[in-house]
Amino acid sequence: MIVRAGWLNVQGRFEEALAQTDEVLAEFGGRGERTVLARLFLHRGMALGALERMAEAERSYREAIDLDSELLGAYSSLAFLLALQGRAAEVGNALREMVTANPQPAAYAEAVRTLRAMNDEASAARLLAQALDRWPESSELLLHVGSSG
């Protein structure tokens, strides 16, 4: 059912995706595996954001992060939502939280991709340089050298 919610989001059927997440939450509530519930809240946040229900989307993304701090997509989705609302300082905080909770090349690469998607090449370059200082041989990070947006 969680996969279906994600697929409905991809298809732009946000009301249906939201209804699907509501159904799963009603059925399983807090009884499910944390990582599975985190993905549910990520899909829920995506649907809510697309429906311009920003406060609810933010709560869903934060719930996903609380349930699974390794779910990198929840942090980057939260960062995009905050950027859409003009909350630039909080974008940096969300990405900083991601790399602090997940001090590994994958988290830094996700933050670099997110910043570049937001056309913030300067911040992306600084973060990439920091990460490469720490993990100079990381293939995940080296993929981003010399590329932009």
N, C-alpha and C positions, 0 to 999 in steps of 0.2 A: 504493500500500500504506500510505503514511503517512496519507493521508486516511481510509482504512478504519480504521486504529487510532483515529483521533480519533472517527470515527462510532461505533465500538464502545464507546468511553468514554462518549459521549453517551447511548447506549442502556443503560448500566450493565453492559455485558458486559466487565468489567475483566480477567478471566482471558484472554479471547480477545484483547483489546487488547494485553495483555502478550505473549501468544504471537506476535501479529502483529509487534510491535516486535522481539522476539527473532529472528524469521525474517528481517526486513530487516537487522538487525545482522549476523546470520550470513552473509547473502548479500553485503552490501556493505561491512560493517565500516567502516573509516575512509576508504574510497575515494569516498564520496559527497560532494556539495557540502556545505560547512559549514552553510549555512542550512537545508538539507533535513534534515541529521542533527540539527541543533538542534531542529527541530520534532518529529522522532522521539523525542528524549530528553524533550521536554516532554510528549508523549502517554504515554510510558513512565512518567514521574514521576506523572502523573495516575492511571494505572492502579495503580501501586504504592501511592500514597497511599490510594486507595480500598480497597485490599486490606490496609491498615494495616501496610504494610512501609515504615515511615517513613524509616529510614536509607537504604534503597535509593532511595526517592523523592527524598530530599534530594540524593543523589549524581546522580541523573538530571537534576534541575533545575539543579544546578550545572554539569553537563556541557553542558546546553543553553546556559547563559549563557556558558560558556567558548567554545563554538562560534560563538555569535551574540549578542554583547552588546546587539544592538538588539531582541531578542525579548522584549518587555516582559512578555508573559504568563508567561515563565519566572520572572521576578523576583516577580511578584505571587503566582504559585502557590507559590513557595518561601516567601514571607512568610506565606501562609495555613497552610502545613504547619508552619512554626515556631510560629505562634500556637497551633495545635492541640496542640502539645507544650508549651505554656506558656513558650516561649523569647522573651518579649516584647522584650528588648533586641536580639535578633538579627533580629526583624521590622523594626525601625527600620534596622538595618544593611543588610538586603537592599534596602529601598526607597531608602535613601540611595545605595547602590551603583548602583541603576537610574538615578536622576536624575543621578548623577555621570557615569556612562558614556554617558548620553543626555541631555545638557543641552538639552532642547527641551520645548515645551508638552505634547506627547503623553505623555512619561514622567511629568511632574508630574500630568497628569490621571489617568493610570493609578494612580499612588500615592494620589491623593485618593480615587478609587473604591475602592481596596483598603482604605484606612483606614476609610472610611465603611462598607464591608461588614463590617468588624470592629467596628463601633460605636465607633470612636475619632474622634468628630467634632471634638474639640479639636485633635488632631494634624492632621487633614485640613484644618481651617480655617487653621491656621498655615501649612501647606505651600502651600495655595491662595493665601494672601495673599503669601507669598514669590514664588510663580510669577507672580502678577499684577503685582507690582512690576517684575518683569523683562520680562514680556510682557503689558502692559495691554490690548492689542487682540486677544489670542488667543481665537478663537471656541471652541477646545477647552477652554480654561480658563473662559471666561465661562459656558459651559453649567453649570458647577458652582456658580456664585454663587447663593446663596439656596436651594440644594437640599441636602438631607442624606439619608443612608441610604436 
